[in-house]
C-alpha cells in the first residue's frame, strides 16, 4: 500500500509542557490533507442540508470520500 501525500502539517507543530512533570512533548495535530478535507466537507454538507433531506449513511460516506478527493487534488496541484 502506497502512502498518500498528506501535505505536511496544517499548522506548525506545537510543543506541550506537561503541568506536573515538566516534560515537553511534540503535538503534531492535524495534517494539511485532513484540514482541507474538513473544509470541503463543510461546503458539501451545507449543500446537503439546504435541501431539507435527511442524510443516509451512504450519503455521508460519499461526502467524506469526496472531501478527501478534493484535499488530494489541492495537495497535488499545490506541489506542481
The first five atom37 places (N, CA, C, CB, O) and aatype in JSON, in Angstrom:
{
  "aatype": [20, 20, 20, 20, 20, 20, 20, 20, 20, 20, 20, 20, 20, 20, 20, 20, 20, 20, 20, 20, 20, 20, 20, 20, 20, 20, 20, 20, 20, 20, 20, 20, 20, 20, 20, 20, 20, 20, 20, 20, 20, 20, 20, 20, 20, 20, 20, 20, 20, 20, 20, 20, 20, 20, 20, 20, 20, 20, 20, 20, 20, 20, 20, 20, 20, 20, 20, 20, 20, 20, 20, 20, 20, 20, 20, 20, 20, 20, 20, 20],
  "atom_mask": [
    [1, 1, 1, 1, 1],
    [1, 1, 1, 1, 1],
    [1, 1, 1, 1, 1],
    [1, 1, 1, 1, 1],
    [1, 1, 1, 1, 1],
    [1, 1, 1, 1, 1],
    [1, 1, 1, 1, 1],
    [1, 1, 1, 1, 1],
    [1, 1, 1, 1, 1],
    [1, 1, 1, 1, 1],
    [1, 1, 1, 1, 1],
    [1, 1, 1, 1, 1],
    [1, 1, 1, 1, 1],
    [1, 1, 1, 1, 1],
    [1, 1, 1, 1, 1],
    [1, 1, 1, 1, 1],
    [1, 1, 1, 1, 1],
    [1, 1, 1, 1, 1],
    [1, 1, 1, 1, 1],
    [1, 1, 1, 1, 1],
    [1, 1, 1, 1, 1],
    [1, 1, 1, 1, 1],
    [1, 1, 1, 1, 1],
    [1, 1, 1, 1, 1],
    [1, 1, 1, 1, 1],
    [1, 1, 1, 1, 1],
    [1, 1, 1, 1, 1],
    [1, 1, 1, 1, 1],
    [1, 1, 1, 1, 1],
    [1, 1, 1, 1, 1],
    [1, 1, 1, 1, 1],
    [1, 1, 1, 1, 1],
    [1, 1, 1, 1, 1],
    [1, 1, 1, 1, 1],
    [1, 1, 1, 1, 1],
    [1, 1, 1, 1, 1],
    [1, 1, 1, 1, 1],
    [1, 1, 1, 1, 1],
    [1, 1, 1, 1, 1],
    [1, 1, 1, 1, 1],
    [1, 1, 1, 1, 1],
    [1, 1, 1, 1, 1],
    [1, 1, 1, 1, 1],
    [1, 1, 1, 1, 1],
    [1, 1, 1, 1, 1],
    [1, 1, 1, 1, 1],
    [1, 1, 1, 1, 1],
    [1, 1, 1, 1, 1],
    [1, 1, 1, 1, 1],
    [1, 1, 1, 1, 1],
    [1, 1, 1, 1, 1],
    [1, 1, 1, 1, 1],
    [1, 1, 1, 1, 1],
    [1, 1, 1, 1, 1],
    [1, 1, 1, 1, 1],
    [1, 1, 1, 1, 1],
    [1, 1, 1, 1, 1],
    [1, 1, 1, 1, 1],
    [1, 1, 1, 1, 1],
    [1, 1, 1, 1, 1],
    [1, 1, 1, 1, 1],
    [1, 1, 1, 1, 1],
    [1, 1, 1, 1, 1],
    [1, 1, 1, 1, 1],
    [1, 1, 1, 1, 1],
    [1, 1, 1, 1, 1],
    [1, 1, 1, 1, 1],
    [1, 1, 1, 1, 1],
    [1, 1, 1, 1, 1],
    [1, 1, 1, 1, 1],
    [1, 1, 1, 1, 1],
    [1, 1, 1, 1, 1],
    [1, 1, 1, 1, 1],
    [1, 1, 1, 1, 1],
    [1, 1, 1, 1, 1],
    [1, 1, 1, 1, 1],
    [1, 1, 1, 1, 1],
    [1, 1, 1, 1, 1],
    [1, 1, 1, 1, 1],
    [1, 1, 1, 1, 1]
  ],
  "atom_positions": [
    [[0.84, -1.18, 0.0], [0.0, 0.0, 0.0], [0.89, 1.23, 0.0], [-0.96, 0.0, 1.22], [1.77, 1.37, 0.85]],
    [[0.66, 2.13, -0.95], [1.49, 3.34, -1.02], [0.96, 4.4, -0.07], [1.54, 3.88, -2.46], [-0.24, 4.5, 0.19]],
    [[1.88, 5.19, 0.43], [1.48, 6.28, 1.32], [1.06, 7.47, 0.5], [2.62, 6.66, 2.29], [1.73, 7.83, -0.47]],
    [[-0.01, 8.07, 0.87], [-0.53, 9.26, 0.19], [0.15, 10.49, 0.76], [-2.07, 9.35, 0.33], [0.46, 10.54, 1.95]],
    [[0.38, 11.49, -0.08], [0.96, 12.74, 0.39], [-0.08, 13.45, 1.24], [1.43, 13.65, -0.81], [-1.16, 13.8, 0.75]],
    [[0.23, 13.68, 2.52], [-0.74, 14.34, 3.39], [-0.53, 15.85, 3.44], [-0.65, 13.78, 4.8], [-1.26, 16.55, 4.15]],
    [[0.44, 16.36, 2.7], [0.67, 17.8, 2.62], [1.41, 18.37, 3.81], [-0.61, 18.5, 2.48], [1.59, 19.59, 3.88]],
    [[1.84, 17.54, 4.73], [2.54, 18.04, 5.92], [1.56, 18.55, 6.96], [3.52, 19.15, 5.54], [0.38, 18.21, 6.94]],
    [[2.06, 19.35, 7.87], [1.22, 19.89, 8.94], [0.35, 21.03, 8.44], [2.1, 20.37, 10.11], [0.78, 21.85, 7.64]],
    [[-0.89, 21.06, 8.91], [-1.78, 22.17, 8.57], [-1.35, 23.44, 9.3], [-3.24, 21.82, 8.93], [-1.48, 24.55, 8.77]],
    [[-0.83, 23.26, 10.49], [-0.37, 24.37, 11.31], [0.96, 23.95, 11.92], [-1.41, 24.77, 12.42], [1.22, 22.75, 12.01]],
    [[1.78, 24.87, 12.35], [3.07, 24.47, 12.93], [2.86, 23.54, 14.12], [3.87, 25.71, 13.36], [1.95, 23.74, 14.93]],
    [[3.72, 22.51, 14.23], [3.6, 21.6, 15.39], [3.78, 22.38, 16.69], [4.64, 20.45, 15.31], [4.55, 23.34, 16.76]],
    [[3.07, 21.95, 17.7], [3.13, 22.62, 19.0], [3.96, 21.8, 19.97], [1.72, 22.85, 19.56], [3.98, 20.58, 19.91]],
    [[4.64, 22.48, 20.86], [5.31, 21.82, 21.97], [4.42, 21.97, 23.19], [6.74, 22.41, 22.22], [3.96, 23.07, 23.51]],
    [[4.2, 20.86, 23.87], [3.3, 20.85, 25.02], [4.1, 20.48, 26.26], [2.11, 19.86, 24.81], [4.8, 19.46, 26.28]],
    [[3.99, 21.3, 27.3], [4.68, 21.03, 28.56], [3.68, 20.42, 29.54], [5.32, 22.32, 29.16], [2.65, 21.02, 29.85]],
    [[4.01, 19.21, 30.02], [3.14, 18.53, 30.97], [3.15, 19.33, 32.28], [3.61, 17.05, 31.21], [4.23, 19.66, 32.78]],
    [[1.97, 19.65, 32.84], [1.92, 20.53, 34.01], [2.57, 19.95, 35.27], [0.5, 20.85, 34.31], [3.03, 20.71, 36.12]],
    [[2.61, 18.63, 35.4], [3.16, 18.05, 36.64], [4.62, 17.64, 36.51], [2.35, 16.84, 37.05], [5.43, 17.91, 37.4]],
    [[4.97, 17.01, 35.39], [6.34, 16.51, 35.25], [7.26, 17.52, 34.58], [6.34, 15.23, 34.46], [8.48, 17.43, 34.73]],
    [[6.7, 18.46, 33.86], [7.52, 19.43, 33.14], [8.08, 18.88, 31.84], [8.66, 19.89, 34.01], [8.84, 19.56, 31.15]],
    [[7.7, 17.65, 31.49], [8.17, 17.03, 30.25], [7.57, 17.76, 29.05], [7.79, 15.53, 30.21], [6.38, 18.06, 29.02]],
    [[8.41, 18.03, 28.07], [7.95, 18.69, 26.85], [7.85, 17.66, 25.75], [8.91, 19.85, 26.45], [8.81, 16.94, 25.46]],
    [[6.7, 17.58, 25.13], [6.48, 16.66, 24.02], [5.93, 17.42, 22.83], [5.53, 15.51, 24.44], [5.4, 18.52, 22.98]],
    [[6.05, 16.82, 21.67], [5.52, 17.44, 20.46], [4.11, 16.96, 20.18], [6.41, 17.14, 19.26], [3.79, 15.79, 20.36]],
    [[3.27, 17.86, 19.76], [1.91, 17.52, 19.36], [1.76, 17.92, 17.9], [0.84, 18.23, 20.28], [1.76, 19.11, 17.57]],
    [[1.63, 16.93, 17.03], [1.64, 17.23, 15.59], [0.31, 17.78, 15.09], [1.98, 15.99, 14.82], [0.3, 18.55, 14.13]],
    [[-0.77, 17.42, 15.7], [-2.06, 17.95, 15.28], [-2.51, 17.39, 13.95], [-2.0, 19.44, 15.2], [-2.15, 16.27, 13.59]],
    [[-3.28, 18.14, 13.23], [-3.9, 17.67, 12.01], [-3.01, 17.94, 10.79], [-5.26, 18.34, 11.83], [-2.26, 18.92, 10.74]],
    [[-3.13, 17.04, 9.8], [-2.36, 17.21, 8.57], [-3.09, 18.2, 7.66], [-2.15, 15.85, 7.85], [-4.26, 18.51, 7.87]],
    [[-2.36, 18.67, 6.67], [-2.97, 19.58, 5.7], [-4.1, 18.87, 4.95], [-1.9, 20.11, 4.71], [-5.12, 19.49, 4.63]],
    [[-3.92, 17.57, 4.66], [-4.96, 16.79, 3.97], [-6.23, 16.74, 4.81], [-4.45, 15.36, 3.67], [-7.33, 16.93, 4.28]],
    [[-6.1, 16.48, 6.09], [-7.28, 16.43, 6.98], [-7.96, 17.79, 7.05], [-6.87, 15.97, 8.39], [-9.19, 17.87, 7.05]],
    [[-7.18, 18.85, 7.12], [-7.74, 20.2, 7.21], [-8.51, 20.56, 5.94], [-6.62, 21.23, 7.47], [-9.63, 21.06, 6.01]],
    [[-7.89, 20.3, 4.78], [-8.56, 20.6, 3.52], [-9.82, 19.76, 3.34], [-7.62, 20.38, 2.34], [-10.84, 20.25, 2.85]],
    [[-9.76, 18.49, 3.73], [-10.94, 17.62, 3.64], [-12.06, 18.14, 4.54], [-10.58, 16.17, 4.02], [-13.23, 18.09, 4.16]],
    [[-11.71, 18.64, 5.7], [-12.72, 19.2, 6.61], [-13.39, 20.42, 6.02], [-12.08, 19.56, 7.93], [-14.6, 20.6, 6.16]],
    [[-12.62, 21.27, 5.36], [-13.2, 22.45, 4.71], [-14.14, 22.05, 3.58], [-12.1, 23.37, 4.17], [-15.24, 22.59, 3.44]],
    [[-13.7, 21.08, 2.77], [-14.54, 20.61, 1.67], [-15.82, 19.97, 2.2], [-13.77, 19.61, 0.79], [-16.9, 20.18, 1.65]],
    [[-15.69, 19.19, 3.26], [-16.85, 18.51, 3.84], [-17.87, 19.53, 4.35], [-16.41, 17.58, 4.98], [-19.07, 19.32, 4.2]],
    [[-17.4, 20.62, 4.94], [-18.32, 21.65, 5.42], [-19.14, 22.22, 4.27], [-17.56, 22.77, 6.14], [-20.35, 22.4, 4.39]],
    [[-18.47, 22.49, 3.16], [-19.17, 23.04, 2.0], [-20.18, 22.03, 1.44], [-18.16, 23.44, 0.91], [-21.29, 22.4, 1.07]],
    [[-19.77, 20.77, 1.38], [-20.67, 19.74, 0.86], [-21.88, 19.55, 1.76], [-19.92, 18.41, 0.72], [-23.0, 19.4, 1.27]],
    [[-21.68, 19.56, 3.06], [-22.79, 19.39, 4.0], [-23.73, 20.58, 3.97], [-22.27, 19.17, 5.42], [-24.93, 20.42, 4.16]],
    [[-23.21, 21.76, 3.74], [-24.06, 22.94, 3.62], [-25.06, 22.75, 2.49], [-23.22, 24.22, 3.39], [-26.25, 23.04, 2.64]],
    [[-24.58, 22.25, 1.37], [-25.46, 21.97, 0.24], [-26.44, 20.85, 0.54], [-24.64, 21.62, -0.98], [-27.61, 20.92, 0.16]],
    [[-25.96, 19.82, 1.23], [-26.83, 18.68, 1.54], [-27.96, 19.07, 2.48], [-26.02, 17.54, 2.16], [-29.1, 18.65, 2.29]],
    [[-27.66, 19.87, 3.5], [-28.69, 20.25, 4.46], [-29.63, 21.32, 3.91], [-28.04, 20.75, 5.74], [-30.75, 21.46, 4.4]],
    [[-29.19, 22.07, 2.92], [-30.07, 23.1, 2.38], [-31.24, 22.49, 1.61], [-29.28, 24.04, 1.46], [-32.23, 23.18, 1.34]],
    [[-31.15, 21.2, 1.26], [-32.23, 20.53, 0.55], [-33.31, 20.01, 1.49], [-31.67, 19.37, -0.27], [-34.34, 19.51, 1.05]],
    [[-33.07, 20.13, 2.8], [-34.01, 19.64, 3.82], [-34.31, 18.15, 3.67], [-35.3, 20.43, 3.75], [-35.42, 17.7, 3.94]],
    [[-33.32, 17.39, 3.23], [-33.47, 15.94, 3.12], [-32.61, 15.28, 4.18], [-33.07, 15.45, 1.69], [-31.49, 15.72, 4.44]],
    [[-33.13, 14.23, 4.81], [-32.29, 13.51, 5.77], [-31.16, 12.81, 5.03], [-33.13, 12.5, 6.58], [-31.35, 12.25, 3.95]],
    [[-29.99, 12.83, 5.62], [-28.83, 12.18, 5.0], [-28.78, 10.71, 5.41], [-27.53, 12.9, 5.4], [-28.93, 10.38, 6.58]],
    [[-28.56, 9.87, 4.46], [-28.4, 8.44, 4.7], [-26.92, 8.15, 4.92], [-28.97, 7.6, 3.51], [-26.07, 8.98, 4.58]],
    [[-26.6, 7.0, 5.47], [-25.2, 6.61, 5.71], [-24.41, 6.6, 4.42], [-25.13, 5.22, 6.38], [-23.25, 7.0, 4.4]],
    [[-25.02, 6.16, 3.33], [-24.32, 6.14, 2.04], [-23.98, 7.56, 1.59], [-25.19, 5.45, 0.97], [-22.92, 7.79, 1.0]],
    [[-24.87, 8.51, 1.87], [-24.6, 9.91, 1.51], [-23.39, 10.42, 2.28], [-25.83, 10.8, 1.81], [-22.52, 11.1, 1.72]],
    [[-23.32, 10.1, 3.56], [-22.21, 10.57, 4.39], [-20.89, 9.96, 3.93], [-22.46, 10.23, 5.87], [-19.87, 10.64, 3.89]],
    [[-20.91, 8.67, 3.58], [-19.7, 8.02, 3.07], [-19.26, 8.69, 1.78], [-19.95, 6.52, 2.84], [-18.06, 8.93, 1.59]],
    [[-20.18, 8.99, 0.92], [-19.88, 9.65, -0.35], [-19.32, 11.05, -0.12], [-21.13, 9.72, -1.22], [-18.37, 11.46, -0.8]],
    [[-19.89, 11.78, 0.82], [-19.41, 13.13, 1.12], [-17.99, 13.07, 1.68], [-20.35, 13.83, 2.13], [-17.14, 13.87, 1.29]],
    [[-17.73, 12.14, 2.59], [-16.38, 12.01, 3.17], [-15.35, 11.64, 2.11], [-16.38, 10.95, 4.27], [-14.27, 12.22, 2.06]],
    [[-15.7, 10.69, 1.25], [-14.78, 10.27, 0.19], [-14.51, 11.44, -0.76], [-15.35, 9.06, -0.59], [-13.37, 11.66, -1.17]],
    [[-15.55, 12.18, -1.1], [-15.38, 13.33, -1.99], [-14.53, 14.42, -1.36], [-16.74, 13.89, -2.36], [-13.75, 15.08, -2.04]],
    [[-14.68, 14.61, -0.06], [-13.9, 15.63, 0.64], [-12.4, 15.29, 0.58], [-14.36, 15.77, 2.11], [-11.57, 16.17, 0.37]],
    [[-12.07, 14.01, 0.76], [-10.67, 13.61, 0.68], [-10.15, 13.67, -0.75], [-10.49, 12.19, 1.24], [-8.97, 13.96, -0.95]],
    [[-10.99, 13.4, -1.75], [-10.55, 13.56, -3.15], [-10.23, 15.02, -3.43], [-11.65, 13.05, -4.14], [-9.25, 15.33, -4.11]],
    [[-11.05, 15.92, -2.91], [-10.8, 17.35, -3.06], [-9.46, 17.72, -2.42], [-11.94, 18.18, -2.42], [-8.65, 18.43, -3.02]],
    [[-9.23, 17.24, -1.19], [-7.97, 17.54, -0.49], [-6.77, 17.01, -1.26], [-7.98, 16.96, 0.92], [-5.76, 17.7, -1.38]],
    [[-6.88, 15.78, -1.78], [-5.78, 15.19, -2.55], [-5.48, 16.01, -3.8], [-6.1, 13.75, -2.94], [-4.32, 16.22, -4.16]],
    [[-6.54, 16.48, -4.47], [-6.35, 17.3, -5.67], [-5.69, 18.64, -5.32], [-7.71, 17.55, -6.37], [-4.83, 19.12, -6.07]],
    [[-6.08, 19.23, -4.2], [-5.48, 20.5, -3.78], [-3.99, 20.33, -3.49], [-6.2, 21.05, -2.54], [-3.18, 21.17, -3.88]],
    [[-3.64, 19.25, -2.8], [-2.24, 18.99, -2.47], [-1.43, 18.73, -3.73], [-2.12, 17.8, -1.5], [-0.32, 19.24, -3.88]],
    [[-1.99, 17.94, -4.66], [-1.29, 17.64, -5.91], [-1.08, 18.9, -6.74], [-2.08, 16.6, -6.72], [-0.01, 19.11, -7.29]],
    [[-2.09, 19.73, -6.82], [-1.97, 20.98, -7.58], [-0.97, 21.92, -6.94], [-3.34, 21.67, -7.7], [-0.21, 22.61, -7.63]],
    [[-0.98, 21.96, -5.62], [-0.06, 22.84, -4.91], [1.39, 22.41, -4.99], [-0.47, 22.93, -3.47], [2.3, 23.22, -4.79]],
    [[1.63, 21.14, -5.3], [3.02, 20.66, -5.38], [3.6, 20.79, -6.77], [3.09, 19.22, -4.93], [4.75, 20.42, -6.99]],
    [[2.82, 21.3, -7.72], [3.33, 21.47, -9.11], [4.28, 22.64, -9.2], [2.16, 21.68, -10.1], [4.8, 22.94, -10.27]]
  ]
}
